[in-house]
Amino acid sequence: MLQLQGEQVESLWDEVLPIEIRQLPEDLAKIDEALGDLRLFEPIVQLWRETTPTGLVEGRPTIPMSMYVRLMVLKHRHGWGYESLMREVSDSLHLRRFCGIPIDQKVPDESTPRKMTRRLGAETIAQITLNLIAKAERETRFRARAVRIDSTVVEADVRYPNDAQLAGDAAKILARESRKLTKVAGTITEKVRDRSGSVCRALREINRSLTRRISGAKEQVLELTGIAGQLLEKSLREARQLAQKARRSARGRGAAAKQRAADAFEQIIERAEKVARQITQRLGGEKVTDRLVSMSDPDARPIRKGKLKNPTEFGYVKQITEITPNTRRGARGFVLPPPSAIGNPAENELLNQTVEQLQTLGVNIREVAVDGGFGHKKTLEQLAPLEPDRVYIAGRPTEWSKHTTRRLYRYRTGAEGRISHKKRSYGLDRSRLKGHEGSNIWTGWGALAYNLDTYTTYA
């Protein structure tokens, strides 16, 4: 049963506490006031209505959604993990009161918000964020008049990849998942041999070759990478045979569970086959497109942005859009849920999603400042529905006065500072959730936490 709001926070024990402890700090009090509007949580109700209609009024009650949202906001404001979050909330009277947990009750287990995060998904959080921005437009002195747009890379939670290392990961995962499959199937005795140790020995030889810097090191590295690929191919042959036998044995009692296990195992096989194919292409001198960089995060891609510090990043491109009341120095506004796509999309590929969000909000945008990576003609066409007075594209000549051009130049440059702020303080430097959907969820919560802090400056 869906539960939006919890019970009364105050108890008899609160009467003995000093008034300073019972009152929230100023920033948390304003955020608490904003989240007290249950209309913000309408997307959660809509999700339950679409997925589990009877779950609105029947079944075991969920934790209060107002409590869950507050917990996640604290998590992204402070950069805590789930266990650290619960420990900090349990030990703090202010945080307990902010989350709506009475002092005589136990905080939820860390697995509860962790599972709820995936269940709600990215779209629900994005709708809550848009509702908050609309609430700010409606109930505070905030009025959106300018927009600045820039893209950044949110790194996936993966280590720096190489083909031999990926082969070792694939061999290890195939062996592990095959044991799970044989346990579910019951009657199958075949298994996939764990060859990750042999692949790791080849990987150590690669590291020694690179360290010695001897002539012919590159050829030796390619040879050892080929050995790792051959070992992975052996594991793949065993895995394919095991998957076929698991399919044939999926009859009678427990057939559905066996089919699900076989489907999951075949997904792992597909990823491992892609790793083996990448090694073959590399040894053949072919160009590898749509490269897989992690077995655990198959949607992450290598992205080159021309940075001196990080020439190649591994993750997802996010388009950060900030709407502000003016273009002055230090202008702070609200951030839209960042659009994203797998791979390295061009700036204009994500702009349509941003325009749709601005149209949904119904804001009156007068000036737009974007990065130089946006195409001039296409950008004007995509922004036409917003009817802005000026569209500034960095590096493009303008017909305006020097003062106006300089003002918009500085305003657009501030987008990079805003992105840096969100990376340092709201977790946009690296997504701790796997996959493209997980990355969207992570950045969505970061945007919501940032916007709630922004709301306090206008409330």
KAWOFEN-V611238 format. One record per residue. N is the residue number from 1. OMEGA is omega in radians with two decimals (NA if undefined). NEAR is the number of other ideal C-beta (glycine too) atoms within 8 Angstrom. Layout:
n->N omega->OMEGA near->NEAR
n->N omega->OMEGA near->NEAR
This chain:
n->1 omega->-3.12 near->10
n->2 omega->3.14 near->11
n->3 omega->-3.10 near->10
n->4 omega->-3.06 near->10
n->5 omega->-3.13 near->8
n->6 omega->3.12 near->10
n->7 omega->-3.12 near->4
n->8 omega->-3.10 near->5
n->9 omega->-3.09 near->10
n->10 omega->3.07 near->5
n->11 omega->-3.13 near->9
n->12 omega->-3.12 near->4
n->13 omega->-3.11 near->8
n->14 omega->-3.09 near->9
n->15 omega->-3.12 near->5
n->16 omega->-3.11 near->4
n->17 omega->3.07 near->9
n->18 omega->-3.10 near->5
n->19 omega->3.13 near->6
n->20 omega->-3.14 near->5
n->21 omega->-3.11 near->8
n->22 omega->3.12 near->8
n->23 omega->3.13 near->6
n->24 omega->2.97 near->9
n->25 omega->-3.00 near->6
n->26 omega->-3.09 near->7
n->27 omega->3.13 near->8
n->28 omega->3.13 near->10
n->29 omega->3.14 near->10
n->30 omega->3.09 near->11
n->31 omega->3.12 near->14
n->32 omega->3.11 near->11
n->33 omega->3.13 near->8
n->34 omega->-3.12 near->14
n->35 omega->3.06 near->12
n->36 omega->3.09 near->7
n->37 omega->-3.08 near->7
n->38 omega->3.08 near->9
n->39 omega->3.08 near->7
n->40 omega->-3.05 near->11
n->41 omega->3.12 near->12
n->42 omega->3.07 near->10
n->43 omega->3.09 near->11
n->44 omega->3.09 near->13
n->45 omega->3.13 near->11
n->46 omega->3.11 near->8
n->47 omega->3.13 near->11
n->48 omega->-3.13 near->12
n->49 omega->-3.12 near->8
n->50 omega->-3.05 near->6
n->51 omega->-3.13 near->6
n->52 omega->-3.08 near->6
n->53 omega->-3.14 near->7
n->54 omega->-3.12 near->7
n->55 omega->3.10 near->11
n->56 omega->-3.04 near->11
n->57 omega->-3.08 near->5
n->58 omega->3.06 near->6
n->59 omega->3.14 near->6
n->60 omega->-3.09 near->4
n->61 omega->3.04 near->6
n->62 omega->2.94 near->9
n->63 omega->3.14 near->11
n->64 omega->-3.12 near->11
n->65 omega->3.08 near->13
n->66 omega->3.08 near->14
n->67 omega->-3.11 near->13
n->68 omega->-3.13 near->12
n->69 omega->3.11 near->11
n->70 omega->3.11 near->13
n->71 omega->-3.12 near->13
n->72 omega->3.08 near->13
n->73 omega->3.08 near->14
n->74 omega->-3.13 near->15
n->75 omega->-3.08 near->14
n->76 omega->3.06 near->13
n->77 omega->-3.03 near->10
n->78 omega->3.13 near->8
n->79 omega->-3.14 near->6
n->80 omega->2.90 near->9
n->81 omega->-3.08 near->6
n->82 omega->-3.14 near->11
n->83 omega->3.10 near->7
n->84 omega->3.12 near->8
n->85 omega->-3.11 near->15
n->86 omega->3.14 near->12
n->87 omega->-3.12 near->8
n->88 omega->3.13 near->12
n->89 omega->-3.14 near->14
n->90 omega->-3.06 near->9
n->91 omega->-3.05 near->5
n->92 omega->3.10 near->8
n->93 omega->3.12 near->8
n->94 omega->-3.11 near->10
n->95 omega->3.06 near->10
n->96 omega->-3.12 near->14
n->97 omega->3.13 near->11
n->98 omega->-3.11 near->12
n->99 omega->3.13 near->12
n->100 omega->3.13 near->11
n->101 omega->3.12 near->12
n->102 omega->-3.06 near->10
n->103 omega->3.12 near->9
n->104 omega->3.10 near->5
n->105 omega->3.14 near->6
n->106 omega->3.08 near->4
n->107 omega->3.12 near->9
n->108 omega->3.06 near->10
n->109 omega->-3.08 near->5
n->110 omega->-3.13 near->10
n->111 omega->-3.09 near->7
n->112 omega->3.08 near->10
n->113 omega->-3.14 near->15
n->114 omega->3.12 near->9
n->115 omega->-3.13 near->8
n->116 omega->-3.12 near->11
n->117 omega->3.11 near->11
n->118 omega->-3.09 near->10
n->119 omega->-3.12 near->6
n->120 omega->3.10 near->10
n->121 omega->-3.05 near->10
n->122 omega->-3.05 near->10
n->123 omega->3.14 near->7
n->124 omega->3.12 near->11
n->125 omega->3.11 near->14
n->126 omega->3.13 near->10
n->127 omega->3.07 near->10
n->128 omega->3.12 near->14
n->129 omega->3.11 near->14
n->130 omega->3.09 near->13
n->131 omega->3.13 near->12
n->132 omega->3.13 near->15
n->133 omega->3.10 near->13
n->134 omega->3.09 near->9
n->135 omega->3.11 near->12
n->136 omega->3.10 near->14
n->137 omega->-3.03 near->12
n->138 omega->-2.92 near->6
n->139 omega->3.13 near->5
n->140 omega->-3.13 near->9
n->141 omega->-3.14 near->4
n->142 omega->3.05 near->10
n->143 omega->-3.09 near->7
n->144 omega->3.12 near->15
n->145 omega->-3.10 near->10
n->146 omega->-3.13 near->17
n->147 omega->2.99 near->14
n->148 omega->-2.99 near->15
n->149 omega->3.06 near->16
n->150 omega->-3.12 near->12
n->151 omega->3.09 near->12
n->152 omega->3.12 near->10
n->153 omega->2.98 near->11
n->154 omega->-3.04 near->14
n->155 omega->3.01 near->11
n->156 omega->-3.10 near->16
n->157 omega->-3.11 near->9
n->158 omega->3.05 near->11
n->159 omega->-3.13 near->4
n->160 omega->-2.97 near->4
n->161 omega->2.84 near->10
n->162 omega->-2.98 near->7
n->163 omega->-3.12 near->13
n->164 omega->3.12 near->13
n->165 omega->3.09 near->10
n->166 omega->3.10 near->15
n->167 omega->3.09 near->17
n->168 omega->3.10 near->13
n->169 omega->-3.12 near->12
n->170 omega->3.13 near->15
n->171 omega->-3.14 near->16
n->172 omega->-3.12 near->10
n->173 omega->3.10 near->11
n->174 omega->3.13 near->16
n->175 omega->-3.13 near->15
n->176 omega->-3.12 near->9
n->177 omega->3.10 near->11
n->178 omega->3.08 near->14
n->179 omega->3.09 near->9
n->180 omega->-3.11 near->10
n->181 omega->3.14 near->15
n->182 omega->3.10 near->13
n->183 omega->3.12 near->7
n->184 omega->-3.11 near->10
n->185 omega->3.05 near->13
n->186 omega->-3.02 near->7
n->187 omega->-3.08 near->5
n->188 omega->3.13 near->11
n->189 omega->-3.14 near->5
n->190 omega->3.11 near->8
n->191 omega->3.09 near->10
n->192 omega->-3.13 near->10
n->193 omega->3.13 near->8
n->194 omega->-3.12 near->9
n->195 omega->-3.11 near->12
n->196 omega->3.11 near->11
n->197 omega->3.11 near->7
n->198 omega->3.11 near->8
n->199 omega->3.14 near->15
n->200 omega->3.07 near->9
n->201 omega->3.06 near->8
n->202 omega->3.13 near->14
n->203 omega->3.09 near->13
n->204 omega->3.08 near->8
n->205 omega->3.08 near->10
n->206 omega->3.14 near->14
n->207 omega->3.11 near->8
n->208 omega->3.14 near->8
n->209 omega->-3.14 near->12
n->210 omega->-3.13 near->9
n->211 omega->-3.09 near->6
n->212 omega->3.12 near->7
n->213 omega->3.14 near->5
n->214 omega->3.08 near->6
n->215 omega->-3.10 near->3
n->216 omega->-3.12 near->6
n->217 omega->-3.11 near->11
n->218 omega->3.12 near->6
n->219 omega->3.13 near->7
n->220 omega->3.10 near->11
n->221 omega->3.12 near->11
n->222 omega->3.12 near->10
n->223 omega->3.13 near->8
n->224 omega->3.07 near->14
n->225 omega->3.08 near->16
n->226 omega->3.10 near->10
n->227 omega->3.09 near->9
n->228 omega->3.10 near->16
n->229 omega->3.11 near->14
n->230 omega->3.10 near->8
n->231 omega->3.10 near->14
n->232 omega->3.11 near->17
n->233 omega->3.10 near->9
n->234 omega->3.10 near->10
n->235 omega->3.13 near->16
n->236 omega->3.11 near->13
n->237 omega->3.10 near->8
n->238 omega->-3.12 near->14
n->239 omega->3.13 near->15
n->240 omega->3.10 near->9
n->241 omega->3.13 near->9
n->242 omega->3.14 near->16
n->243 omega->3.11 near->13
n->244 omega->3.13 near->8
n->245 omega->3.10 near->11
n->246 omega->3.09 near->15
n->247 omega->-3.11 near->9
n->248 omega->-3.11 near->6
n->249 omega->-3.09 near->11
n->250 omega->3.12 near->10
n->251 omega->3.05 near->4
n->252 omega->-3.07 near->4
n->253 omega->-3.14 near->3
n->254 omega->-3.10 near->7
n->255 omega->-3.12 near->9
n->256 omega->3.13 near->6
n->257 omega->3.11 near->8
n->258 omega->3.11 near->13
n->259 omega->3.11 near->10
n->260 omega->3.12 near->8
n->261 omega->3.11 near->13
n->262 omega->3.10 near->13
n->263 omega->3.13 near->8
n->264 omega->-3.14 near->9
n->265 omega->3.12 near->16
n->266 omega->3.05 near->9
n->267 omega->3.09 near->8
n->268 omega->3.13 near->13
n->269 omega->3.13 near->13
n->270 omega->3.11 near->8
n->271 omega->3.14 near->12
n->272 omega->3.09 near->17
n->273 omega->3.11 near->9
n->274 omega->3.09 near->9
n->275 omega->3.13 near->15
n->276 omega->3.13 near->14
n->277 omega->3.10 near->8
n->278 omega->3.13 near->13
n->279 omega->3.12 near->15
n->280 omega->3.14 near->9
n->281 omega->-3.14 near->10
n->282 omega->3.13 near->12
n->283 omega->3.12 near->10
n->284 omega->3.14 near->6
n->285 omega->3.14 near->4
n->286 omega->3.09 near->6
n->287 omega->-3.14 near->4
n->288 omega->3.10 near->8
n->289 omega->3.13 near->4
n->290 omega->-3.03 near->6
n->291 omega->3.01 near->8
n->292 omega->-3.08 near->11
n->293 omega->-3.14 near->12
n->294 omega->3.06 near->13
n->295 omega->-3.10 near->12
n->296 omega->3.12 near->7
n->297 omega->-3.00 near->11
n->298 omega->-3.12 near->9
n->299 omega->-3.12 near->10
n->300 omega->-3.11 near->11
n->301 omega->3.03 near->13
n->302 omega->-3.07 near->8
n->303 omega->3.12 near->13
n->304 omega->3.14 near->8
n->305 omega->3.10 near->7
n->306 omega->3.13 near->4
n->307 omega->3.13 near->7
n->308 omega->-3.10 near->3
n->309 omega->-3.13 near->3
n->310 omega->-3.13 near->6
n->311 omega->3.14 near->6
n->312 omega->3.07 near->7
n->313 omega->-3.07 near->11
n->314 omega->-3.10 near->14
n->315 omega->-3.01 near->13
n->316 omega->3.08 near->16
n->317 omega->3.10 near->13
n->318 omega->3.10 near->13
n->319 omega->-3.09 near->15
n->320 omega->-3.12 near->14
n->321 omega->3.12 near->13
n->322 omega->3.06 near->13
n->323 omega->-3.04 near->14
n->324 omega->3.14 near->13
n->325 omega->-3.14 near->9
n->326 omega->-3.13 near->7
n->327 omega->3.14 near->11
n->328 omega->3.07 near->5
n->329 omega->3.14 near->5
n->330 omega->3.14 near->5
n->331 omega->-3.14 near->12
n->332 omega->-3.13 near->6
n->333 omega->-3.12 near->12
n->334 omega->-3.11 near->13
n->335 omega->3.10 near->13
n->336 omega->3.01 near->14
n->337 omega->-2.98 near->12
n->338 omega->2.99 near->13
n->339 omega->-3.09 near->10
n->340 omega->3.06 near->12
n->341 omega->3.14 near->9
n->342 omega->-3.14 near->6
n->343 omega->-3.12 near->8
n->344 omega->-3.08 near->6
n->345 omega->3.05 near->8
n->346 omega->-3.09 near->6
n->347 omega->-3.06 near->13
n->348 omega->3.12 near->10
n->349 omega->-3.12 near->8
n->350 omega->-3.02 near->14
n->351 omega->-3.14 near->14
n->352 omega->3.11 near->8
n->353 omega->3.11 near->9
n->354 omega->3.13 near->13
n->355 omega->3.11 near->12
n->356 omega->3.11 near->8
n->357 omega->3.12 near->13
n->358 omega->3.09 near->14
n->359 omega->3.09 near->9
n->360 omega->3.12 near->7
n->361 omega->-3.14 near->12
n->362 omega->-3.12 near->4
n->363 omega->-3.14 near->8
n->364 omega->-3.06 near->6
n->365 omega->3.13 near->14
n->366 omega->-3.08 near->8
n->367 omega->3.13 near->15
n->368 omega->3.10 near->14
n->369 omega->-3.08 near->14
n->370 omega->-3.12 near->14
n->371 omega->-3.13 near->12
n->372 omega->3.12 near->7
n->373 omega->3.11 near->6
n->374 omega->3.06 near->13
n->375 omega->-3.03 near->8
n->376 omega->-3.05 near->8
n->377 omega->-3.10 near->6
n->378 omega->3.13 near->9
n->379 omega->3.12 near->14
n->380 omega->3.12 near->9
n->381 omega->-3.10 near->7
n->382 omega->-3.13 near->10
n->383 omega->-3.09 near->12
n->384 omega->3.13 near->7
n->385 omega->3.13 near->6
n->386 omega->3.13 near->10
n->387 omega->3.12 near->5
n->388 omega->3.09 near->11
n->389 omega->-3.13 near->4
n->390 omega->3.02 near->10
n->391 omega->-3.11 near->10
n->392 omega->3.07 near->15
n->393 omega->-3.06 near->11
n->394 omega->3.11 near->10
n->395 omega->3.13 near->4
n->396 omega->3.08 near->8
n->397 omega->-3.12 near->3
n->398 omega->3.11 near->7
n->399 omega->-3.08 near->3
n->400 omega->3.11 near->7
n->401 omega->3.13 near->5
n->402 omega->3.14 near->5
n->403 omega->3.14 near->6
n->404 omega->3.14 near->10
n->405 omega->3.13 near->11
n->406 omega->3.13 near->8
n->407 omega->-3.13 near->9
n->408 omega->3.07 near->14
n->409 omega->3.12 near->10
n->410 omega->3.13 near->10
n->411 omega->3.12 near->14
n->412 omega->3.11 near->14
n->413 omega->3.11 near->8
n->414 omega->3.10 near->12
n->415 omega->3.14 near->14
n->416 omega->3.05 near->8
n->417 omega->3.11 near->8
n->418 omega->3.10 near->12
n->419 omega->3.11 near->12
n->420 omega->3.10 near->8
n->421 omega->-3.13 near->9
n->422 omega->3.10 near->14
n->423 omega->-3.08 near->11
n->424 omega->-2.96 near->7
n->425 omega->-3.05 near->7
n->426 omega->2.97 near->13
n->427 omega->-3.13 near->12
n->428 omega->3.10 near->11
n->429 omega->-3.09 near->7
n->430 omega->3.09 near->9
n->431 omega->3.12 near->14
n->432 omega->3.08 near->6
n->433 omega->-3.05 near->11
n->434 omega->3.04 near->7
n->435 omega->-3.14 near->9
n->436 omega->3.10 near->9
n->437 omega->3.12 near->8
n->438 omega->3.10 near->11
n->439 omega->3.10 near->16
n->440 omega->3.09 near->11
n->441 omega->-3.09 near->15
n->442 omega->-3.12 near->13
n->443 omega->3.09 near->15
n->444 omega->3.10 near->14
n->445 omega->3.08 near->15
n->446 omega->3.11 near->13
n->447 omega->3.14 near->15
n->448 omega->3.12 near->15
n->449 omega->3.11 near->13
n->450 omega->-3.10 near->12
n->451 omega->3.09 near->14
n->452 omega->3.05 near->13
n->453 omega->3.08 near->11
n->454 omega->-3.14 near->13
n->455 omega->-3.11 near->15
n->456 omega->-3.13 near->12
n->457 omega->-3.13 near->7
n->458 omega->-3.09 near->9
n->459 omega->NA near->8
